[in-house]
Amino acid sequence: MSVEVRIPTILRTFTGGEKAVRGDGATLQEVLDDIDARNPGLKDRIVESEALRRFVNVYVNDEDVRFTGGLNAPTSDGDVVVVLPAVAGG
Amino acid sequence: MDGVGRGITPNVTAVLKIAREHVDDIIAHAREDHPDEACGVIVGPEGSAVPTRLIRMTNAERSPTFFRFEPQEQFALYKQMSTTGEEIVVVYHSHTATEAYPSRTDISLASEPQAHYLIVSTAESDASGGGVSVRSFRIVDSAVTEEEIDVTE
């Protein structure tokens, strides 16, 4: 259980109110699959059609994963993943 | 304020208390960016529901019909708030051609259930002057509730 994933307020309904959960995996995809196994439905709010949702920003150790491989971004022991819904509207 | 409503349940109040200087700054920001939408936040101590510090954000879309916080700025804000123990209390943005009421896009993308969504309309004005309207809403699970604004001097 090596990677910490910080959960935004709006998605804490999937984590029983927890601000952060831990998961294993060598890529962001694997970590999300792992945490989704214990927090069903969480991944669907972050991923759509095998890609990150357009209005969800994800960071691994302060790097926006859109520039580091998206769901294939590498993760390892001690990494911190931050999930941050875009503040946006019309 | 007692502990009721803390945690993941939004701290619902029927009134937004906001300082005059913040309202003035939001209106000034909206006028400056007109006809593009302006956006930003007022943050406050976590759990307090008191907006204390206004931060203008860059609208990455630079659009008259859409706004999105510039992602790096939003992340920097997130990091800062993690350090200071603050949270977003008010999310504000402008409508430059329509009324100060949440659009369908505003409702579908609303992702800060603890926040007051403040909208300023510059539809009846331009960069130099003219009337504006300012209204505040809660948007939780796609349900919009308008609330009163209590401006404090």
gemmi code that builds the backbone of each chain (N, CA, C; Angstrom):
import gemmi

chains = {
    "A": [
        ("MET", (0.870, -1.197, 0.000), (0.000, 0.000, 0.000), (0.895, 1.232, 0.000)),
        ("SER", (1.454, 1.555, -1.158), (2.594, 2.458, -1.135), (2.327, 3.864, -1.641)),
        ("VAL", (1.282, 4.038, -2.444), (1.036, 5.361, -3.024), (-0.156, 6.004, -2.326)),
        ("GLU", (0.029, 7.266, -1.905), (-1.065, 7.990, -1.265), (-1.853, 8.753, -2.325)),
        ("VAL", (-3.173, 8.600, -2.311), (-4.029, 9.305, -3.270), (-4.931, 10.253, -2.493)),
        ("ARG", (-4.766, 11.548, -2.741), (-5.572, 12.553, -2.028), (-6.872, 12.790, -2.775)),
        ("ILE", (-7.955, 12.682, -2.034), (-9.299, 12.680, -2.606), (-9.970, 14.035, -2.370)),
        ("PRO", (-10.512, 14.664, -3.415), (-11.197, 15.943, -3.219), (-12.531, 15.749, -2.491)),
        ("THR", (-13.005, 16.799, -1.845), (-14.231, 16.740, -1.045), (-15.366, 16.041, -1.788)),
        ("ILE", (-15.556, 16.405, -3.055), (-16.727, 15.924, -3.790), (-16.677, 14.412, -4.035)),
        ("LEU", (-15.501, 13.803, -3.947), (-15.393, 12.357, -4.181), (-15.248, 11.555, -2.891)),
        ("ARG", (-15.326, 12.235, -1.756), (-15.143, 11.510, -0.482), (-16.344, 10.650, -0.123)),
        ("THR", (-17.439, 10.800, -0.854), (-18.571, 9.884, -0.661), (-18.161, 8.459, -1.040)),
        ("PHE", (-17.113, 8.345, -1.873), (-16.648, 7.016, -2.290), (-15.617, 6.431, -1.336)),
        ("THR", (-15.123, 7.249, -0.412), (-14.054, 6.786, 0.482), (-14.492, 6.827, 1.947)),
        ("GLY", (-15.792, 6.896, 2.172), (-16.277, 6.966, 3.550), (-15.810, 8.219, 4.256)),
        ("GLY", (-15.595, 9.288, 3.479), (-15.188, 10.554, 4.079), (-13.691, 10.735, 4.203)),
        ("GLU", (-12.914, 9.706, 3.873), (-11.449, 9.808, 4.006), (-10.882, 10.813, 3.009)),
        ("LYS", (-9.943, 11.628, 3.495), (-9.305, 12.622, 2.639), (-8.234, 12.007, 1.755)),
        ("ALA", (-7.733, 10.838, 2.134), (-6.681, 10.178, 1.358), (-6.823, 8.675, 1.527)),
        ("VAL", (-6.493, 7.964, 0.458), (-6.478, 6.506, 0.529), (-5.143, 6.033, -0.043)),
        ("ARG", (-4.793, 4.760, 0.196), (-3.509, 4.268, -0.294), (-3.741, 3.124, -1.260)),
        ("GLY", (-2.867, 3.032, -2.248), (-2.994, 1.982, -3.240), (-1.636, 1.569, -3.781)),
        ("ASP", (-1.639, 0.423, -4.450), (-0.414, -0.106, -5.042), (-0.479, -0.011, -6.553)),
        ("GLY", (0.681, 0.121, -7.171), (0.718, 0.076, -8.624), (1.940, 0.775, -9.170)),
        ("ALA", (2.375, 0.325, -10.337), (3.552, 0.907, -10.984), (3.179, 2.038, -11.939)),
        ("THR", (1.839, 2.180, -12.174), (1.366, 3.303, -12.989), (0.126, 3.887, -12.319)),
        ("LEU", (-0.236, 5.081, -12.743), (-1.447, 5.712, -12.214), (-2.652, 4.807, -12.447)),
        ("GLN", (-2.731, 4.215, -13.640), (-3.832, 3.295, -13.969), (-3.937, 2.171, -12.938)),
        ("GLU", (-2.794, 1.570, -12.605), (-2.800, 0.455, -11.652), (-3.209, 0.917, -10.253)),
        ("VAL", (-2.734, 2.095, -9.875), (-3.103, 2.616, -8.554), (-4.606, 2.876, -8.494)),
        ("LEU", (-5.154, 3.465, -9.562), (-6.593, 3.761, -9.573), (-7.412, 2.477, -9.562)),
        ("ASP", (-6.953, 1.461, -10.308), (-7.638, 0.166, -10.289), (-7.629, -0.413, -8.872)),
        ("ASP", (-6.482, -0.292, -8.219), (-6.328, -0.860, -6.882), (-7.243, -0.168, -5.867)),
        ("ILE", (-7.268, 1.171, -5.888), (-8.113, 1.859, -4.898), (-9.590, 1.695, -5.230)),
        ("ASP", (-9.890, 1.506, -6.533), (-11.297, 1.315, -6.926), (-11.838, -0.015, -6.403)),
        ("ALA", (-10.959, -0.979, -6.223), (-11.380, -2.281, -5.709), (-11.953, -2.150, -4.302)),
        ("ARG", (-11.423, -1.185, -3.518), (-11.912, -0.976, -2.144), (-12.869, 0.204, -2.030)),
        ("ASN", (-12.905, 1.022, -3.089), (-13.777, 2.196, -3.095), (-14.529, 2.227, -4.426)),
        ("PRO", (-15.468, 1.279, -4.588), (-16.100, 1.101, -5.904), (-16.774, 2.370, -6.420)),
        ("GLY", (-16.523, 2.662, -7.679), (-17.135, 3.833, -8.293), (-16.217, 5.031, -8.375)),
        ("LEU", (-15.169, 5.018, -7.551), (-14.258, 6.163, -7.501), (-13.555, 6.387, -8.847)),
        ("LYS", (-13.068, 5.310, -9.434), (-12.305, 5.439, -10.680), (-13.155, 6.036, -11.799)),
        ("ASP", (-14.438, 5.660, -11.839), (-15.327, 6.175, -12.884), (-15.469, 7.688, -12.854)),
        ("ARG", (-15.203, 8.276, -11.690), (-15.323, 9.737, -11.577), (-14.046, 10.430, -12.008)),
        ("ILE", (-12.998, 9.651, -12.269), (-11.700, 10.204, -12.648), (-11.356, 9.835, -14.091)),
        ("VAL", (-11.816, 8.639, -14.507), (-11.460, 8.073, -15.811), (-12.730, 7.849, -16.626)),
        ("GLU", (-12.618, 8.130, -17.924), (-13.743, 7.907, -18.829), (-13.171, 7.417, -20.145)),
        ("SER", (-13.703, 6.315, -20.665), (-13.234, 5.758, -21.945), (-11.706, 5.604, -21.947)),
        ("GLU", (-11.173, 5.039, -20.886), (-9.736, 4.723, -20.797), (-8.823, 5.944, -20.820)),
        ("ALA", (-9.392, 7.123, -20.505), (-8.562, 8.333, -20.419), (-9.034, 9.162, -19.233)),
        ("LEU", (-8.186, 10.091, -18.798), (-8.587, 10.974, -17.714), (-9.752, 11.830, -18.172)),
        ("ARG", (-10.698, 12.053, -17.279), (-11.808, 12.949, -17.615), (-11.260, 14.349, -17.872)),
        ("ARG", (-11.935, 15.041, -18.789), (-11.439, 16.342, -19.234), (-11.367, 17.360, -18.089)),
        ("PHE", (-12.314, 17.274, -17.152), (-12.360, 18.286, -16.100), (-11.854, 17.773, -14.760)),
        ("VAL", (-10.959, 16.796, -14.825), (-10.280, 16.331, -13.617), (-8.776, 16.443, -13.844)),
        ("ASN", (-8.103, 17.165, -12.955), (-6.646, 17.274, -13.017), (-6.050, 16.274, -12.038)),
        ("VAL", (-4.993, 15.562, -12.474), (-4.332, 14.603, -11.596), (-2.832, 14.893, -11.596)),
        ("TYR", (-2.267, 14.887, -10.407), (-0.844, 15.193, -10.238), (-0.157, 14.040, -9.524)),
        ("VAL", (1.029, 13.652, -10.001), (1.867, 12.711, -9.273), (3.095, 13.489, -8.829)),
        ("ASN", (3.287, 13.591, -7.535), (4.402, 14.374, -6.990), (4.506, 15.748, -7.642)),
        ("ASP", (3.391, 16.455, -7.649), (3.318, 17.834, -8.153), (3.407, 17.963, -9.666)),
        ("GLU", (3.517, 16.855, -10.404), (3.568, 16.930, -11.865), (2.198, 16.595, -12.440)),
        ("ASP", (1.690, 17.464, -13.305), (0.425, 17.209, -14.003), (0.633, 16.020, -14.933)),
        ("VAL", (-0.129, 14.950, -14.719), (0.121, 13.717, -15.475), (-0.211, 13.857, -16.963)),
        ("ARG", (-0.906, 14.922, -17.320), (-1.141, 15.119, -18.757), (0.175, 15.294, -19.510)),
        ("PHE", (1.206, 15.703, -18.788), (2.514, 15.895, -19.419), (3.466, 14.744, -19.121)),
        ("THR", (3.015, 13.744, -18.358), (3.944, 12.665, -17.975), (3.356, 11.283, -18.267)),
        ("GLY", (2.459, 11.208, -19.264), (1.974, 9.895, -19.678), (0.536, 9.584, -19.338)),
        ("GLY", (-0.164, 10.541, -18.743), (-1.571, 10.311, -18.421), (-1.739, 9.120, -17.488)),
        ("LEU", (-2.640, 8.221, -17.824), (-2.884, 7.052, -16.970), (-1.666, 6.137, -16.903)),
        ("ASN", (-0.756, 6.261, -17.871), (0.473, 5.449, -17.851), (1.599, 6.105, -17.061)),
        ("ALA", (1.328, 7.244, -16.457), (2.365, 7.913, -15.664), (2.883, 6.952, -14.597)),
        ("PRO", (4.200, 6.822, -14.472), (4.755, 5.889, -13.499), (4.533, 6.336, -12.052)),
        ("THR", (4.322, 5.352, -11.183), (4.190, 5.640, -9.752), (5.074, 4.660, -8.987)),
        ("SER", (5.538, 5.099, -7.826), (6.326, 4.186, -6.998), (6.152, 4.515, -5.528)),
        ("ASP", (6.732, 3.677, -4.699), (6.635, 3.799, -3.242), (6.813, 5.233, -2.767)),
        ("GLY", (5.882, 5.690, -1.953), (6.039, 7.005, -1.358), (5.504, 8.151, -2.200)),
        ("ASP", (5.064, 7.857, -3.411), (4.523, 8.915, -4.263), (3.193, 9.430, -3.709)),
        ("VAL", (2.899, 10.681, -4.054), (1.626, 11.280, -3.668), (0.869, 11.669, -4.931)),
        ("VAL", (-0.342, 11.144, -5.051), (-1.219, 11.478, -6.171), (-2.289, 12.432, -5.663)),
        ("VAL", (-2.477, 13.549, -6.367), (-3.524, 14.504, -6.008), (-4.564, 14.533, -7.121)),
        ("VAL", (-5.816, 14.336, -6.754), (-6.931, 14.422, -7.699), (-7.645, 15.745, -7.441)),
        ("LEU", (-7.752, 16.563, -8.472), (-8.284, 17.913, -8.298), (-9.270, 18.228, -9.427)),
        ("PRO", (-10.578, 18.176, -9.141), (-11.535, 18.553, -10.187), (-11.295, 19.990, -10.633)),
        ("ALA", (-11.324, 20.220, -11.934), (-11.135, 21.577, -12.442), (-12.254, 22.465, -11.916)),
        ("VAL", (-11.888, 23.691, -11.522), (-12.924, 24.675, -11.230), (-13.231, 25.353, -12.559)),
        ("ALA", (-14.432, 25.089, -13.063), (-14.779, 25.519, -14.413), (-16.284, 25.674, -14.529)),
        ("GLY", (-16.694, 26.348, -15.577), (-18.114, 26.539, -15.820), (-18.300, 27.382, -17.063)),
        ("GLY", (-19.520, 27.910, -17.200), (-19.786, 28.665, -18.422), (-20.405, 30.012, -18.123)),
    ],
    "B": [
        ("MET", (-20.592, 29.235, 15.443), (-20.672, 28.043, 14.588), (-20.272, 26.804, 15.380)),
        ("ASP", (-21.161, 25.828, 15.495), (-20.787, 24.596, 16.173), (-20.292, 23.583, 15.163)),
        ("GLY", (-20.182, 22.337, 15.564), (-19.583, 21.340, 14.684), (-20.553, 20.736, 13.691)),
        ("VAL", (-21.819, 21.105, 13.749), (-22.810, 20.523, 12.848), (-22.484, 20.889, 11.405)),
        ("GLY", (-22.554, 19.887, 10.547), (-22.343, 20.172, 9.143), (-20.897, 20.098, 8.722)),
        ("ARG", (-20.030, 19.766, 9.637), (-18.617, 19.626, 9.252), (-18.416, 18.351, 8.454)),
        ("GLY", (-17.227, 18.151, 7.963), (-16.914, 16.931, 7.241), (-17.354, 17.035, 5.792)),
        ("ILE", (-17.853, 15.945, 5.245), (-18.178, 15.975, 3.821), (-19.556, 16.567, 3.554)),
        ("THR", (-20.333, 16.765, 4.609), (-21.635, 17.389, 4.410), (-21.434, 18.892, 4.270)),
        ("PRO", (-21.960, 19.480, 3.192), (-21.769, 20.924, 3.028), (-22.325, 21.687, 4.214)),
        ("ASN", (-21.609, 22.742, 4.582), (-22.021, 23.578, 5.693), (-23.020, 24.596, 5.150)),
        ("VAL", (-24.268, 24.182, 5.079), (-25.268, 24.996, 4.381), (-25.726, 26.161, 5.238)),
        ("THR", (-25.588, 27.348, 4.695), (-26.167, 28.517, 5.318), (-26.975, 29.219, 4.247)),
        ("ALA", (-28.029, 29.903, 4.651), (-28.890, 30.558, 3.668), (-28.381, 31.939, 3.300)),
        ("VAL", (-27.278, 32.337, 3.943), (-26.726, 33.674, 3.703), (-25.228, 33.569, 3.460)),
        ("LEU", (-24.746, 34.319, 2.471), (-23.303, 34.477, 2.311), (-22.910, 35.811, 2.933)),
        ("LYS", (-22.055, 35.747, 3.963), (-21.504, 36.975, 4.538), (-20.201, 37.261, 3.829)),
        ("ILE", (-20.085, 38.439, 3.270), (-18.916, 38.761, 2.459), (-18.557, 40.232, 2.661)),
        ("ALA", (-17.247, 40.500, 2.698), (-16.782, 41.862, 2.954), (-16.990, 42.741, 1.719)),
        ("ARG", (-17.316, 43.994, 1.965), (-17.512, 44.969, 0.891), (-16.305, 45.003, -0.050)),
        ("GLU", (-15.108, 44.998, 0.518), (-13.910, 45.101, -0.335), (-13.798, 43.904, -1.281)),
        ("HIS", (-14.251, 42.725, -0.832), (-14.208, 41.557, -1.711), (-15.211, 41.696, -2.858)),
        ("VAL", (-16.409, 42.164, -2.533), (-17.418, 42.372, -3.586), (-16.896, 43.388, -4.602)),
        ("ASP", (-16.323, 44.483, -4.092), (-15.799, 45.519, -4.992), (-14.688, 44.965, -5.879)),
        ("ASP", (-13.829, 44.124, -5.292), (-12.706, 43.562, -6.057), (-13.207, 42.603, -7.147)),
        ("ILE", (-14.242, 41.824, -6.798), (-14.806, 40.885, -7.778), (-15.442, 41.647, -8.951)),
        ("ILE", (-16.170, 42.716, -8.621), (-16.797, 43.518, -9.683), (-15.716, 44.169, -10.553)),
        ("ALA", (-14.661, 44.677, -9.915), (-13.562, 45.300, -10.668), (-12.909, 44.275, -11.593)),
        ("HIS", (-12.701, 43.080, -11.079), (-12.096, 42.013, -11.881), (-12.982, 41.679, -13.081)),
        ("ALA", (-14.283, 41.568, -12.825), (-15.220, 41.241, -13.909), (-15.215, 42.326, -14.982)),
        ("ARG", (-15.161, 43.589, -14.544), (-15.129, 44.694, -15.517), (-13.839, 44.654, -16.338)),
        ("GLU", (-12.729, 44.398, -15.663), (-11.433, 44.389, -16.366), (-11.395, 43.318, -17.442)),
        ("ASP", (-11.957, 42.161, -17.164), (-11.852, 41.048, -18.116), (-12.990, 41.018, -19.133)),
        ("HIS", (-14.026, 41.808, -18.906), (-15.142, 41.887, -19.855), (-14.602, 42.201, -21.256)),
        ("PRO", (-15.019, 41.533, -22.328), (-16.145, 40.604, -22.419), (-15.816, 39.145, -22.112)),
        ("ASP", (-14.560, 38.847, -21.735), (-14.265, 37.473, -21.310), (-14.716, 37.284, -19.863)),
        ("GLU", (-14.950, 36.051, -19.490), (-15.350, 35.751, -18.126), (-14.144, 35.840, -17.193)),
        ("ALA", (-14.360, 36.448, -16.028), (-13.344, 36.505, -14.975), (-13.681, 35.441, -13.932)),
        ("CYS", (-12.656, 34.954, -13.220), (-12.920, 33.934, -12.206), (-11.898, 34.017, -11.078)),
        ("GLY", (-12.278, 33.466, -9.937), (-11.375, 33.477, -8.794), (-12.035, 32.850, -7.579)),
        ("VAL", (-11.365, 32.990, -6.437), (-11.881, 32.398, -5.203), (-11.689, 33.355, -4.035)),
        ("ILE", (-12.478, 33.136, -2.995), (-12.137, 33.672, -1.679), (-11.985, 32.461, -0.775)),
        ("VAL", (-10.822, 32.348, -0.169), (-10.563, 31.213, 0.708), (-10.702, 31.665, 2.152)),
        ("GLY", (-10.851, 30.678, 3.035), (-10.956, 30.981, 4.460), (-10.528, 29.774, 5.252)),
        ("PRO", (-10.367, 29.927, 6.569), (-9.959, 28.795, 7.403), (-10.911, 27.607, 7.220)),
        ("GLU", (-10.337, 26.414, 7.100), (-11.121, 25.198, 6.868), (-12.212, 25.050, 7.919)),
        ("GLY", (-13.446, 24.810, 7.465), (-14.552, 24.587, 8.391), (-15.207, 25.846, 8.923)),
        ("SER", (-14.610, 26.997, 8.644), (-15.127, 28.247, 9.214), (-16.264, 28.840, 8.399)),
        ("ALA", (-16.268, 28.556, 7.082), (-17.240, 29.153, 6.158), (-17.114, 30.665, 6.090)),
        ("VAL", (-15.972, 31.204, 6.515), (-15.754, 32.653, 6.482), (-14.734, 32.987, 5.388)),
        ("PRO", (-15.164, 33.739, 4.360), (-14.239, 34.086, 3.278), (-13.319, 35.239, 3.675)),
        ("THR", (-12.006, 34.989, 3.686), (-11.091, 36.010, 4.206), (-10.070, 36.518, 3.193)),
        ("ARG", (-9.714, 35.696, 2.203), (-8.601, 36.074, 1.323), (-9.007, 35.811, -0.129)),
        ("LEU", (-9.028, 36.897, -0.923), (-9.452, 36.778, -2.326), (-8.244, 36.555, -3.224)),
        ("ILE", (-8.376, 35.605, -4.122), (-7.310, 35.323, -5.086), (-7.920, 35.304, -6.484)),
        ("ARG", (-7.467, 36.213, -7.328), (-7.897, 36.208, -8.725), (-7.214, 35.052, -9.442)),
        ("MET", (-7.977, 34.342, -10.248), (-7.409, 33.240, -11.010), (-7.440, 33.588, -12.497)),
        ("THR", (-6.498, 33.022, -13.237), (-6.492, 33.208, -14.682), (-7.528, 32.288, -15.309)),
        ("ASN", (-8.385, 32.858, -16.164), (-9.310, 32.034, -16.940), (-8.536, 31.456, -18.121)),
        ("ALA", (-8.173, 30.177, -18.026), (-7.345, 29.546, -19.056), (-8.050, 29.536, -20.409)),
        ("GLU", (-9.378, 29.642, -20.388), (-10.128, 29.604, -21.652), (-10.164, 30.969, -22.340)),
        ("ARG", (-9.959, 32.043, -21.569), (-10.055, 33.413, -22.113), (-11.237, 33.525, -23.060)),
        ("SER", (-12.402, 33.225, -22.514), (-13.606, 33.079, -23.342), (-14.757, 33.891, -22.763)),
        ("PRO", (-15.642, 34.409, -23.623), (-16.836, 35.097, -23.132), (-17.938, 34.146, -22.687)),
        ("THR", (-17.768, 32.850, -22.919), (-18.830, 31.897, -22.571), (-18.363, 30.760, -21.678)),
        ("PHE", (-17.074, 30.753, -21.301), (-16.565, 29.621, -20.543), (-15.432, 30.091, -19.644)),
        ("PHE", (-15.277, 29.398, -18.499), (-14.084, 29.665, -17.692), (-13.541, 28.358, -17.152)),
        ("ARG", (-12.248, 28.343, -16.943), (-11.587, 27.228, -16.273), (-10.342, 27.795, -15.605)),
        ("PHE", (-10.205, 27.535, -14.290), (-9.003, 27.987, -13.597), (-7.785, 27.404, -14.306)),
        ("GLU", (-6.782, 28.222, -14.520), (-5.537, 27.741, -15.131), (-5.006, 26.615, -14.227)),
        ("PRO", (-4.797, 25.404, -14.777), (-4.535, 24.239, -13.915), (-3.329, 24.382, -12.981)),
        ("GLN", (-2.245, 24.980, -13.448), (-1.076, 25.123, -12.568), (-1.369, 26.094, -11.426)),
        ("GLU", (-2.120, 27.145, -11.736), (-2.503, 28.098, -10.684), (-3.408, 27.422, -9.664)),
        ("GLN", (-4.339, 26.595, -10.163), (-5.248, 25.912, -9.243), (-4.478, 24.945, -8.348)),
        ("PHE", (-3.487, 24.282, -8.923), (-2.688, 23.349, -8.121), (-1.849, 24.108, -7.089)),
        ("ALA", (-1.290, 25.242, -7.500), (-0.511, 26.061, -6.561), (-1.409, 26.521, -5.407)),
        ("LEU", (-2.645, 26.889, -5.733), (-3.599, 27.290, -4.698), (-3.886, 26.124, -3.756)),
        ("TYR", (-4.086, 24.939, -4.328), (-4.334, 23.731, -3.530), (-3.185, 23.493, -2.546)),
        ("LYS", (-1.948, 23.589, -3.057), (-0.771, 23.350, -2.206), (-0.712, 24.380, -1.081)),
        ("GLN", (-0.978, 25.623, -1.459), (-0.936, 26.692, -0.470), (-1.981, 26.456, 0.623)),
        ("MET", (-3.194, 26.092, 0.208), (-4.260, 25.884, 1.196), (-3.969, 24.679, 2.091)),
        ("SER", (-3.282, 23.672, 1.535), (-2.916, 22.512, 2.353), (-1.985, 22.935, 3.477)),
        ("THR", (-1.122, 23.904, 3.183), (-0.161, 24.395, 4.172), (-0.822, 25.299, 5.199)),
        ("THR", (-1.729, 26.170, 4.733), (-2.299, 27.173, 5.629), (-3.560, 26.677, 6.341)),
        ("GLY", (-4.081, 25.500, 5.937), (-5.309, 25.001, 6.557), (-6.542, 25.768, 6.104)),
        ("GLU", (-6.485, 26.247, 4.858), (-7.627, 26.975, 4.319), (-8.381, 26.103, 3.322)),
        ("GLU", (-9.578, 26.550, 2.960), (-10.333, 25.902, 1.894), (-11.058, 26.971, 1.091)),
        ("ILE", (-11.579, 26.559, -0.074), (-12.333, 27.493, -0.910), (-13.692, 27.729, -0.265)),
        ("VAL", (-13.992, 28.985, 0.040), (-15.291, 29.328, 0.618), (-16.213, 29.910, -0.461)),
        ("VAL", (-15.622, 30.702, -1.362), (-16.393, 31.299, -2.450), (-15.688, 31.032, -3.768)),
        ("VAL", (-16.433, 30.544, -4.752), (-15.948, 30.501, -6.135), (-16.716, 31.575, -6.884)),
        ("TYR", (-16.005, 32.515, -7.490), (-16.743, 33.532, -8.248), (-16.369, 33.481, -9.723)),
        ("HIS", (-17.337, 33.851, -10.564), (-17.027, 34.069, -11.980), (-18.046, 35.023, -12.558)),
        ("SER", (-17.747, 35.534, -13.743), (-18.663, 36.491, -14.356), (-19.386, 35.873, -15.538)),
        ("HIS", (-20.582, 36.375, -15.761), (-21.312, 36.128, -17.007), (-21.314, 37.468, -17.731)),
        ("THR", (-20.855, 37.466, -18.970), (-20.683, 38.756, -19.634), (-21.785, 39.059, -20.643)),
        ("ALA", (-22.656, 38.096, -20.904), (-23.759, 38.340, -21.842), (-25.090, 37.825, -21.315)),
        ("THR", (-25.059, 37.186, -20.159), (-26.285, 36.594, -19.618), (-26.447, 36.976, -18.149)),
        ("GLU", (-27.591, 36.596, -17.576), (-27.881, 36.972, -16.193), (-26.972, 36.229, -15.209)),
        ("ALA", (-26.968, 36.727, -13.979), (-26.129, 36.154, -12.923), (-26.813, 34.949, -12.297)),
        ("TYR", (-26.987, 33.918, -13.093), (-27.616, 32.683, -12.620), (-26.812, 31.517, -13.195)),
        ("PRO", (-26.636, 30.430, -12.431), (-25.785, 29.330, -12.918), (-26.276, 28.753, -14.258)),
        ("SER", (-25.351, 28.650, -15.207), (-25.672, 28.035, -16.493), (-25.675, 26.515, -16.329)),
        ("ARG", (-26.153, 25.837, -17.357), (-26.121, 24.369, -17.303), (-24.696, 23.858, -17.114)),
        ("THR", (-23.752, 24.527, -17.774), (-22.344, 24.139, -17.626), (-21.869, 24.363, -16.190)),
        ("ASP", (-22.263, 25.499, -15.606), (-21.890, 25.772, -14.205), (-22.378, 24.647, -13.293)),
        ("ILE", (-23.602, 24.225, -13.544), (-24.208, 23.209, -12.665), (-23.534, 21.853, -12.863)),
        ("SER", (-23.292, 21.484, -14.134), (-22.736, 20.148, -14.378), (-21.281, 20.046, -13.920)),
        ("LEU", (-20.559, 21.182, -13.890), (-19.141, 21.114, -13.508), (-18.894, 21.527, -12.056)),
        ("ALA", (-19.925, 21.920, -11.341), (-19.724, 22.373, -9.960), (-19.118, 21.247, -9.122)),
        ("SER", (-17.933, 21.484, -8.576), (-17.226, 20.398, -7.889), (-16.737, 20.795, -6.498)),
        ("GLU", (-17.266, 21.916, -5.970), (-16.882, 22.348, -4.621), (-18.157, 22.474, -3.783)),
        ("PRO", (-18.646, 21.323, -3.262), (-19.954, 21.351, -2.575), (-19.980, 22.231, -1.332)),
        ("GLN", (-18.796, 22.543, -0.789), (-18.768, 23.395, 0.408), (-18.806, 24.885, 0.056)),
        ("ALA", (-18.691, 25.199, -1.240), (-18.493, 26.597, -1.639), (-19.790, 27.323, -1.934)),
        ("HIS", (-19.722, 28.644, -1.795), (-20.754, 29.530, -2.315), (-20.325, 29.890, -3.739)),
        ("TYR", (-21.250, 29.755, -4.678), (-20.951, 30.125, -6.062), (-21.510, 31.522, -6.323)),
        ("LEU", (-20.594, 32.480, -6.417), (-20.997, 33.856, -6.622), (-20.827, 34.213, -8.093)),
        ("ILE", (-21.882, 34.746, -8.678), (-21.849, 35.095, -10.100), (-22.135, 36.580, -10.248)),
        ("VAL", (-21.291, 37.257, -11.017), (-21.520, 38.665, -11.317), (-21.797, 38.785, -12.806)),
        ("SER", (-22.865, 39.497, -13.142), (-23.190, 39.704, -14.558), (-22.784, 41.106, -14.979)),
        ("THR", (-21.997, 41.159, -16.058), (-21.615, 42.443, -16.651), (-22.337, 42.630, -17.987)),
        ("ALA", (-23.437, 41.901, -18.155), (-24.154, 41.940, -19.439), (-24.682, 43.335, -19.760)),
        ("GLU", (-24.989, 44.103, -18.692), (-25.550, 45.443, -18.914), (-24.491, 46.525, -18.821)),
        ("SER", (-23.212, 46.143, -18.882), (-22.174, 47.145, -18.678), (-20.978, 46.841, -19.571)),
        ("ASP", (-19.940, 47.658, -19.444), (-18.700, 47.388, -20.170), (-17.525, 47.727, -19.247)),
        ("ALA", (-16.308, 47.768, -19.799), (-15.124, 47.938, -18.960), (-15.132, 49.281, -18.222)),
        ("SER", (-15.821, 50.262, -18.747), (-15.775, 51.599, -18.141), (-16.855, 51.813, -17.085)),
        ("GLY", (-17.941, 51.084, -17.168), (-18.984, 51.298, -16.172), (-20.277, 50.617, -16.554)),
        ("GLY", (-21.347, 51.027, -15.846), (-22.649, 50.411, -16.100), (-23.015, 49.483, -14.966)),
        ("GLY", (-24.262, 49.095, -14.942), (-24.758, 48.291, -13.829), (-24.291, 46.853, -13.878)),
        ("VAL", (-24.090, 46.286, -12.720), (-23.776, 44.858, -12.627), (-24.759, 44.241, -11.631)),
        ("SER", (-24.958, 42.947, -11.739), (-25.718, 42.262, -10.701), (-24.858, 41.149, -10.132)),
        ("VAL", (-25.027, 40.923, -8.832), (-24.235, 39.923, -8.117), (-25.195, 39.030, -7.348)),
        ("ARG", (-25.103, 37.730, -7.568), (-25.971, 36.781, -6.861), (-25.142, 35.596, -6.386)),
        ("SER", (-25.644, 34.916, -5.371), (-24.889, 33.803, -4.781), (-25.752, 32.547, -4.685)),
        ("PHE", (-25.118, 31.415, -4.889), (-25.835, 30.136, -4.951), (-25.029, 29.031, -4.278)),
        ("ARG", (-25.747, 28.008, -3.815), (-25.112, 26.727, -3.511), (-25.452, 25.809, -4.668)),
        ("ILE", (-24.486, 24.993, -5.070), (-24.740, 24.009, -6.117), (-24.240, 22.668, -5.586)),
        ("VAL", (-25.174, 21.817, -5.189), (-24.828, 20.523, -4.603), (-25.639, 19.442, -5.305)),
        ("ASP", (-24.961, 18.443, -5.841), (-25.640, 17.359, -6.572), (-26.578, 17.916, -7.641)),
        ("SER", (-26.109, 18.915, -8.365), (-26.861, 19.534, -9.469), (-28.089, 20.325, -9.020)),
        ("ALA", (-28.261, 20.485, -7.711), (-29.376, 21.288, -7.205), (-28.880, 22.699, -6.880)),
        ("VAL", (-29.554, 23.700, -7.450), (-29.171, 25.094, -7.255), (-30.073, 25.739, -6.220)),
        ("THR", (-29.482, 26.365, -5.217), (-30.235, 27.097, -4.209), (-29.671, 28.502, -4.105)),
        ("GLU", (-30.488, 29.490, -4.387), (-30.000, 30.860, -4.243), (-29.992, 31.239, -2.774)),
        ("GLU", (-29.053, 32.090, -2.409), (-28.963, 32.531, -1.020), (-28.777, 34.050, -0.991)),
        ("GLU", (-29.086, 34.627, 0.149), (-28.904, 36.063, 0.307), (-27.438, 36.407, 0.448)),
        ("ILE", (-27.093, 37.617, 0.080), (-25.732, 38.109, 0.283), (-25.778, 39.217, 1.328)),
        ("ASP", (-25.031, 39.018, 2.399), (-24.947, 40.023, 3.470), (-23.566, 40.676, 3.377)),
        ("VAL", (-23.545, 41.889, 2.848), (-22.263, 42.582, 2.651), (-21.887, 43.296, 3.937)),
        ("THR", (-20.689, 42.982, 4.431), (-20.243, 43.585, 5.695), (-19.218, 44.677, 5.410)),
        ("GLU", (-19.285, 45.771, 6.145), (-18.383, 46.920, 5.906), (-17.091, 46.733, 6.675)),
    ],
}
model = gemmi.Model(1)
for chain_id, residues in chains.items():
    chain = gemmi.Chain(chain_id)
    for i, (resn, *xyz) in enumerate(residues, 1):
        res = gemmi.Residue()
        res.name, res.seqid = resn, gemmi.SeqId(i, " ")
        for name, pos in zip(("N", "CA", "C"), xyz):
            atom = gemmi.Atom()
            atom.name, atom.element = name, gemmi.Element(name[0])
            atom.pos, atom.b_iso = gemmi.Position(*pos), 0.0
            res.add_atom(atom)
        chain.add_residue(res)
    model.add_chain(chain)
structure = gemmi.Structure()
structure.add_model(model)
structure.setup_entities()
